[in-house]
Amino acid sequence: MSDLLFVYGSLRSEFDNPHARKLRADAVLLGPATVRGSLFHVAGYSGYQKEPDGLVYGEIWQLGDPSKTLNTMDGTLVVLDNYEGTEYVRVLVDLVEPAGRSAWIYMYNGKPDSSRRILSGDVLKP
């Protein structure tokens, strides 16, 4: 189990929405991070997939006590799981940077249109 969350889209610190504010209130931004995979434009949002291989740029957040966060109905991950809905599933991935650690990431649960891939790997630099 990890107490880290990798975010690549609307939860990043550059965005101002209720869920990004919840993350900022409950977690500590550790800085930029990268994972292997790809990003796609999906219905007004971005979606992560493990394939095709590439680099995805985002941020890494240190969550509070992971056992409390996972088991409390108003815990950060429970709130974010509800926000992401059934279109996304939370999975563990290995970080490329910083190396040697794993983090939760929200992976798009559908099949994205390959023509909608964000080639830069960064939603802020499409």
C-alpha positions as CSV (number, residue, x, y, z in Angstrom):
1,M,0.0,0.0,0.0
2,S,1.3,3.5,-0.8
3,D,0.7,6.8,0.8
4,L,1.5,8.6,-2.5
5,L,-0.8,9.8,-5.2
6,F,0.3,10.7,-8.7
7,V,-2.0,13.3,-10.4
8,Y,-1.8,14.3,-14.0
9,G,-5.0,16.2,-14.7
10,S,-7.6,18.3,-12.9
11,L,-6.2,17.4,-9.5
12,R,-2.9,19.1,-10.2
13,S,-1.9,22.1,-8.2
14,E,-2.5,24.4,-11.2
15,F,-6.2,23.7,-11.2
16,D,-8.8,25.2,-8.9
17,N,-11.8,22.9,-8.3
18,P,-13.3,21.4,-5.1
19,H,-11.5,18.1,-5.5
20,A,-8.1,19.7,-6.2
21,R,-8.7,21.9,-3.1
22,K,-9.5,18.8,-1.1
23,L,-6.3,17.2,-2.1
24,R,-4.3,20.4,-1.2
25,A,-6.0,20.5,2.2
26,D,-5.4,16.8,3.0
27,A,-2.0,16.1,1.4
28,V,1.5,17.6,0.9
29,L,2.8,18.3,-2.6
30,L,6.2,16.6,-3.0
31,G,6.8,18.0,-6.5
32,P,6.9,17.0,-10.1
33,A,6.9,13.3,-11.0
34,T,6.7,11.0,-14.0
35,V,5.3,7.6,-14.7
36,R,5.3,5.3,-17.8
37,G,2.2,5.3,-20.0
38,S,0.1,7.7,-22.0
39,L,-2.5,10.4,-21.6
40,F,-5.6,10.8,-23.8
41,H,-8.3,13.5,-24.1
42,V,-11.5,11.7,-22.9
43,A,-14.8,13.6,-22.8
44,G,-13.4,16.9,-21.6
45,Y,-10.9,15.3,-19.2
46,S,-7.6,13.5,-19.5
47,G,-7.3,9.8,-19.0
48,Y,-4.2,7.7,-18.2
49,Q,-3.5,4.3,-19.8
50,K,-0.4,2.1,-19.3
51,E,-0.1,1.6,-23.1
52,P,1.3,2.8,-25.4
53,D,4.5,3.3,-23.6
54,G,5.7,6.9,-23.0
55,L,6.2,9.3,-20.2
56,V,3.4,11.0,-18.3
57,Y,4.1,14.2,-16.4
58,G,2.4,15.2,-13.2
59,E,2.8,15.7,-9.5
60,I,3.3,13.4,-6.5
61,W,1.3,14.1,-3.3
62,Q,2.0,12.6,0.1
63,L,-1.3,11.6,1.6
64,G,-2.0,11.3,5.3
65,D,-2.1,8.0,7.1
66,P,-3.0,5.6,4.3
67,S,-4.9,3.2,6.5
68,K,-7.1,6.0,7.9
69,T,-7.5,7.5,4.4
70,L,-8.7,4.3,2.9
71,N,-11.1,3.3,5.7
72,T,-12.7,6.6,6.4
73,M,-15.8,7.6,4.3
74,D,-14.7,11.2,4.1
75,G,-11.0,10.3,3.6
76,T,-9.2,11.8,0.7
77,L,-9.0,8.7,-1.5
78,V,-12.7,7.9,-0.9
79,V,-13.7,11.4,-1.9
80,L,-11.4,11.3,-5.0
81,D,-12.6,7.7,-5.9
82,N,-16.2,9.1,-5.9
83,Y,-15.1,12.1,-8.0
84,E,-13.3,10.0,-10.6
85,G,-16.3,7.6,-10.8
86,T,-16.6,4.3,-12.6
87,E,-14.7,5.6,-15.6
88,Y,-11.5,5.5,-13.7
89,V,-9.9,2.9,-11.5
90,R,-7.2,3.6,-8.9
91,V,-4.1,1.4,-9.4
92,L,-0.5,1.4,-8.2
93,V,2.2,2.4,-10.6
94,D,6.0,2.6,-10.2
95,L,7.3,6.1,-10.5
96,V,10.0,6.9,-13.0
97,E,10.9,10.1,-11.1
98,P,11.3,10.1,-8.2
99,A,12.6,6.5,-8.8
100,G,12.1,3.6,-6.5
101,R,8.6,4.4,-5.2
102,S,5.1,3.4,-6.1
103,A,2.0,5.7,-6.1
104,W,-1.7,5.5,-6.7
105,I,-2.9,6.8,-10.1
106,Y,-6.4,7.1,-11.6
107,M,-6.4,5.0,-14.8
108,Y,-9.1,5.5,-17.4
109,N,-11.3,2.4,-17.4
110,G,-12.3,2.6,-21.1
111,K,-10.7,2.3,-24.5
112,P,-9.6,5.8,-25.5
113,D,-9.5,7.0,-29.1
114,S,-5.9,6.7,-30.2
115,S,-6.1,9.9,-32.2
116,R,-6.8,11.8,-29.0
117,R,-3.5,10.9,-27.4
118,I,-1.7,13.8,-25.6
119,L,1.7,13.3,-27.3
120,S,3.6,15.5,-24.8
121,G,2.5,13.4,-21.9
122,D,1.5,16.6,-20.1
123,V,-2.1,18.0,-20.0
124,L,-0.6,21.5,-19.5
125,K,1.4,21.1,-22.7
126,P,-0.9,19.5,-25.3
